Amino acid sequence: MYVSYIPQIFDNLQGFKSNPTQPLAAAFNCTLWVCYGFFREKKDLPIVIANIPGVICAFIAFLTAL
């Protein structure tokens, strides 16, 4: 799912900037899910593992879109 940010990152780096709002919202959303899965009494590692790539890719897409 978060693989779709890779072409956007490449476009941003080549000067074809995109809107940074959506990647920022996705990074925030994934961060909340990672925190939820990690800080539960019984850790929910599948949620954490599934959302860590979203945090990384979306944050990089956001930074390169600025």
C-alpha positions as CSV (number, residue, x, y, z in Angstrom):
1,M,0.0,0.0,0.0
2,Y,2.7,2.5,0.9
3,V,4.8,1.5,-2.1
4,S,2.8,4.1,-4.0
5,Y,4.7,6.8,-2.3
6,I,8.0,5.8,-3.9
7,P,7.1,7.2,-7.4
8,Q,5.9,10.3,-5.7
9,I,9.1,10.7,-3.8
10,F,11.1,10.3,-7.0
11,D,8.9,12.9,-8.8
12,N,9.4,15.3,-5.8
13,L,13.1,14.8,-6.0
14,Q,13.1,15.5,-9.7
15,G,11.3,18.8,-9.2
16,F,7.7,17.8,-9.9
17,K,6.5,18.7,-6.4
18,S,3.2,17.3,-5.2
19,N,0.9,18.4,-2.4
20,P,2.4,17.6,1.0
21,T,-0.9,17.4,2.9
22,Q,-1.9,13.8,2.1
23,P,1.5,12.3,3.0
24,L,1.6,14.2,6.2
25,A,-1.9,13.0,7.1
26,A,-0.9,9.4,6.2
27,A,2.3,9.7,8.3
28,F,0.2,11.0,11.3
29,N,-2.4,8.2,10.9
30,C,0.3,5.5,10.7
31,T,2.1,7.0,13.7
32,L,-1.1,6.8,15.7
33,W,-1.6,3.1,14.7
34,V,2.0,2.3,15.6
35,C,1.5,3.9,19.0
36,Y,-1.8,2.1,19.5
37,G,-0.3,-1.3,18.7
38,F,2.9,-0.8,20.6
39,F,1.5,0.7,23.8
40,R,-1.5,-1.7,24.4
41,E,-1.2,-4.0,27.4
42,K,-0.9,-6.9,25.0
43,K,1.2,-5.5,22.2
44,D,-0.3,-5.9,18.7
45,L,2.9,-6.3,16.7
46,P,1.1,-7.0,13.3
47,I,-0.4,-3.5,13.5
48,V,3.0,-2.0,14.4
49,I,4.8,-3.9,11.6
50,A,2.2,-3.1,9.0
51,N,2.3,0.6,9.7
52,I,6.0,1.3,10.2
53,P,6.6,1.4,6.4
54,G,3.7,3.9,6.2
55,V,5.3,6.2,8.7
56,I,8.7,6.1,6.9
57,C,7.4,6.4,3.3
58,A,4.8,9.0,4.0
59,F,7.2,11.1,6.0
60,I,9.8,11.0,3.3
61,A,7.1,11.9,0.7
62,F,6.1,14.8,2.9
63,L,9.6,16.1,3.3
64,T,10.5,15.8,-0.4
65,A,7.2,17.6,-1.3
66,L,8.2,20.7,0.6
